[in-house]
Amino acid sequence: MLSYNVRYFGHSTRGIASTRSAMKRIAGAIAALSPLPDIVCLQEVETSSIRSTVAHRRSHPEETQLTRLMIMLQEALTAEGKRDAFEAYYFPAHAYQLSAKTQIYTTGLAILTHRDFDVHHDNSHLPADITHRRVHAVRRLKQTRICAHIRFKDRLGHAVDVFNTHLSLPTTLSRNFWTRPERMGYGPNQIEEAKNLIRFVEAERRSDRFFIAGDFNSLPGSPVYQYLVAQQGYRDPFAQLYRMSDDELRKWPTAGFMRLRMHLDHIFTGPALRWVDFDETHAFGDRSATFYGLSDHMPLIGRCRVPDSQRPRLSSRPPHERPPRAT
């Protein structure tokens, strides 16, 4: 599976406008992976707006950003000589509008599934709202945060629940934001959103075969991370496979802003999935990576199996073969 914050396919413009070249390069990078991911969880995907079309024109009025990506992805797969195909599910989150027909920009999530998978449930028609809205003055302006959910059967008939999410940044209206040196994952609004997320996951999952992927805007060891791992008992397979402590994870960034480097993207999993490796995952800033320079995040790319009742095995690879450390 692959989890990736694509920054609205507008990284070259610092997110101001989506571009055709950025989308084409991301589609090509996904298509070039071997093996291909069966599940792709994307964050920061638009529907249709001024930002998504001003530099990347639509071919027809009803075309969405995800539709364009799927066309480019299929073209890239064909160019790679691969006969694979994907189904796309879009989960709208928020829209900033000038009028009923004109949107400045929109936000949302997407999940792509390989055509071999039988998806028999999704909440794309009504994604779960996990936003924490407590400050009345900004309640109407607060960007909606959601959790996308699909349930599919794999090629052997196992049902697996997939959750895709993107938590808010820590609120600047909290005193802790201005008095603590650490902020990402420490915001009281983020903790409340994490609780909302888990209430939804626990209500919807049908077994221990599940994982939650996304941009959590939270550092390893932060209250949000600790709530999910220490209190809820979910596993961080990346940390477990490579025997990395919270401090080591913080030094292995998945995202960057100016000179800041942060580990903000995570996968949390139930005990019935056995994660094999994250060999195709690279630290943010690694120039050797296929996805280098395509977003302000790097994707998490992992392989897992649906085993019997086996416990996850730690990686036996020597340290020099683990994912590269940040430099």
C-alpha positions in Angstrom: 0.0 0.0 0.0 1.0 3.6 -0.5 0.0 6.6 1.6 0.9 10.1 0.2 0.1 13.7 0.8 0.2 15.0 -2.8 -0.2 18.7 -1.9 -2.9 19.2 -4.5 -0.4 18.3 -7.2 0.9 21.9 -6.9 4.3 21.6 -5.1 6.1 23.5 -7.8 3.9 26.5 -7.1 4.1 26.0 -3.3 0.5 24.7 -3.4 -0.9 27.9 -4.9 -2.0 26.1 -8.1 -2.1 22.5 -9.4 0.0 21.8 -12.5 -0.2 19.2 -15.2 3.5 18.4 -15.0 3.3 17.7 -11.2 0.3 15.4 -11.7 2.0 13.6 -14.5 5.2 13.1 -12.6 3.3 11.7 -9.6 1.3 9.4 -11.8 4.5 8.2 -13.4 6.2 7.6 -10.0 3.3 5.5 -8.8 3.2 3.5 -12.1 6.9 2.8 -11.9 6.7 1.1 -8.5 7.4 -2.7 -8.6 5.4 -4.3 -7.3 2.5 -1.8 -7.8 0.6 -0.9 -4.7 -2.8 -2.5 -4.4 -4.2 0.3 -2.2 -3.2 4.0 -2.6 -4.3 6.5 0.1 -4.0 10.1 -1.0 -4.3 13.3 1.1 -4.9 16.8 -0.2 -6.8 16.0 -3.4 -9.2 18.6 -4.8 -12.5 18.2 -6.7 -12.7 21.2 -9.0 -11.8 24.8 -8.1 -9.9 27.9 -9.3 -6.7 26.5 -7.7 -7.0 23.1 -9.4 -7.8 24.5 -12.9 -6.1 27.9 -13.3 -2.9 26.3 -14.5 -4.2 22.8 -15.4 -7.3 23.3 -17.6 -10.1 20.8 -17.6 -11.0 18.9 -20.8 -14.7 19.2 -20.0 -16.7 21.0 -17.3 -17.4 18.0 -15.2 -13.8 16.8 -15.0 -12.4 16.6 -11.5 -8.8 16.6 -10.3 -9.0 12.9 -9.4 -10.4 12.1 -12.9 -7.4 13.7 -14.5 -5.1 11.8 -12.2 -6.7 8.5 -13.1 -6.3 9.2 -16.8 -2.6 10.1 -16.4 -2.1 7.0 -14.1 -3.5 4.7 -16.8 -1.4 6.3 -19.4 1.7 5.9 -17.2 0.8 2.2 -16.5 0.5 1.6 -20.3 3.8 3.3 -20.9 5.4 0.9 -18.3 3.9 -2.1 -20.1 1.6 -2.9 -17.2 -2.0 -4.0 -17.8 -3.1 -3.1 -14.3 -5.9 -0.7 -13.6 -7.3 1.1 -10.5 -10.7 2.2 -9.2 -10.9 5.6 -7.6 -12.9 6.8 -4.7 -13.1 10.5 -3.7 -14.0 11.7 -0.3 -14.8 15.5 -0.2 -13.9 17.4 3.0 -14.3 21.1 2.6 -14.8 23.9 0.0 -14.0 27.6 0.1 -16.5 29.3 -2.2 -16.9 32.6 -3.9 -20.4 31.6 -5.0 -22.5 28.5 -5.4 -20.7 27.7 -8.7 -17.3 29.1 -8.0 -14.9 27.5 -5.5 -11.6 29.1 -4.6 -10.2 25.7 -3.5 -11.4 22.4 -2.2 -10.0 19.7 0.1 -10.5 16.0 0.2 -9.0 12.5 0.3 -8.9 9.7 -2.2 -8.4 6.0 -2.2 -7.4 4.0 -5.2 -7.8 0.2 -5.3 -6.5 -2.3 -7.7 -9.1 -3.8 -10.0 -8.5 -7.3 -8.5 -10.0 -6.1 -5.2 -13.7 -6.4 -4.4 -14.7 -3.2 -2.6 -18.0 -3.8 -1.0 -18.2 -0.7 1.3 -17.1 2.9 1.2 -18.2 6.1 2.8 -17.4 8.4 -0.1 -21.1 9.6 -0.2 -20.7 10.8 3.5 -17.2 10.8 4.9 -16.9 10.8 8.6 -16.4 14.3 10.0 -13.7 14.2 12.7 -13.1 18.0 13.0 -12.9 19.5 16.4 -14.8 22.8 16.4 -14.9 24.5 19.8 -13.9 28.1 19.2 -17.1 29.8 18.1 -15.4 32.7 16.4 -13.7 30.6 13.8 -16.1 27.6 13.7 -17.5 28.5 10.3 -14.1 29.0 8.8 -12.5 25.9 10.3 -11.4 23.5 7.5 -13.3 20.2 7.8 -11.2 17.1 8.6 -12.5 13.7 7.6 -11.8 10.0 7.7 -12.3 8.0 4.5 -13.2 4.3 4.8 -13.4 1.4 2.4 -13.7 -2.3 3.1 -12.5 -4.7 0.5 -11.9 -8.4 -0.1 -8.4 -9.3 -1.3 -7.7 -12.0 -3.9 -8.0 -14.7 -1.2 -11.3 -13.4 0.1 -10.0 -11.7 3.3 -12.0 -8.6 4.3 -9.8 -5.7 5.2 -10.8 -2.2 6.4 -8.8 0.8 5.2 -9.0 4.2 6.8 -7.4 7.3 5.3 -7.2 10.6 7.2 -5.6 14.0 7.5 -5.6 15.7 10.9 -5.6 19.4 11.5 -2.5 21.4 12.4 -2.2 22.4 16.1 -4.4 25.4 16.8 -2.7 28.7 17.3 -5.4 29.7 19.7 -4.0 27.4 22.4 -1.5 28.8 25.0 0.6 25.6 24.5 1.2 26.6 20.9 3.1 29.7 21.9 4.8 28.3 25.1 6.0 24.8 24.0 8.9 24.2 21.8 7.1 21.1 20.4 3.8 21.7 18.6 3.0 19.0 16.0 0.8 16.5 17.7 0.6 18.5 20.9 -2.5 20.7 20.0 -5.6 20.0 22.1 -7.6 20.2 18.9 -5.5 17.5 17.4 -6.0 15.2 20.4 -9.7 15.7 20.1 -9.6 14.9 16.4 -7.6 11.7 17.1 -10.3 10.7 19.6 -13.0 11.4 17.0 -11.0 9.3 14.5 -10.7 6.4 16.8 -14.4 6.4 17.7 -15.2 6.1 14.0 -12.6 3.4 13.4 -13.8 1.3 16.3 -17.4 1.6 15.2 -16.7 0.7 11.6 -14.0 -1.9 11.5 -15.2 -5.5 11.3 -12.1 -7.3 12.4 -8.5 -6.8 13.4 -7.6 -6.7 9.7 -7.4 -2.9 9.4 -5.0 0.0 9.1 -5.2 3.8 9.4 -3.0 5.8 7.0 -2.5 9.4 6.5 -0.9 12.8 7.4 -1.4 13.1 11.1 0.5 16.3 11.5 1.9 14.7 14.6 5.4 13.8 15.7 6.3 10.4 17.1 6.0 10.5 20.9 3.6 13.4 20.8 0.3 13.1 22.7 -1.6 12.3 19.5 0.9 9.5 18.7 0.9 8.2 22.3 -2.9 8.2 22.3 -3.0 5.9 19.2 -0.1 3.6 20.2 0.1 3.5 23.9 -3.5 4.0 24.9 -5.3 2.4 22.0 -2.8 -0.3 21.4 -2.5 0.3 17.6 0.9 -0.6 16.1 3.3 1.5 14.1 4.6 -1.1 11.8 7.3 1.1 10.4 8.8 1.7 13.8 8.4 -2.0 14.8 10.0 -3.4 11.6 13.0 -1.2 11.9 13.3 -1.1 15.7 13.1 2.7 15.8 12.4 4.6 19.0 10.4 7.8 19.1 13.6 9.9 19.0 14.9 7.9 16.1 11.6 8.3 14.2 11.7 12.0 14.7 15.1 12.2 13.0 13.7 10.3 10.0 11.5 12.9 8.3 8.5 12.2 6.0 7.8 15.9 5.4 9.6 19.2 5.1 8.8 22.9 5.3 11.6 25.4 4.5 14.4 24.0 6.6 12.2 22.1 9.0 12.2 18.3 8.7 9.4 16.3 10.4 8.0 12.8 10.7 4.3 13.5 10.3 2.9 10.7 8.2 2.1 7.4 9.8 0.4 4.0 9.3 -1.3 2.5 12.4 -2.5 -1.1 12.1 -4.5 -3.8 13.8 -2.8 -7.0 15.0 -4.1 -9.3 12.2 -2.0 -7.7 9.5 1.6 -8.8 9.2 3.8 -6.0 7.8 6.7 -7.3 5.7 8.7 -4.2 4.8 8.8 -0.5 3.8 11.7 -1.0 1.4 10.4 1.6 -1.1 10.0 4.3 1.6 12.5 7.1 1.6 13.2 9.9 4.0 12.2 13.4 2.9 15.1 15.1 1.1 16.5 11.8 -0.3 17.5 12.8 -3.8 17.7 9.1 -4.9 14.0 8.6 -4.3 11.5 8.4 -7.3 9.2 10.8 -5.5 11.9 13.4 -4.6 10.7 17.0 -5.1 7.1 16.0 -6.1 5.4 17.2 -2.8 6.3 18.5 0.6 5.8 15.0 1.9 7.2 11.6 0.9 5.0 8.6 0.6 4.9 5.7 3.0 5.1 2.5 0.9 4.7 -0.8 2.7 3.8 -4.4 2.1 1.7 -6.5 4.4 0.1 -9.9 4.5 -3.1 -11.2 6.0 -1.6 -14.2 7.9 -3.1 -16.8 10.2 -2.5 -15.8 13.8 1.2 -15.1 13.6 2.8 -12.2 15.4 4.6 -9.5 13.3 8.3 -10.3 12.9 10.9 -7.6 13.4 13.2 -6.9 10.5 16.3 -9.0 10.5 18.1 -6.8 8.0 21.3 -5.3 9.3 21.2 -1.6 10.2 22.9 -0.3 7.0 20.0 -1.8 5.0 17.3 -0.1 6.9 15.6 3.0 5.5 18.2 5.8 5.2 18.6 8.2 8.0 18.1 11.9 7.4 21.3 13.9 6.7 
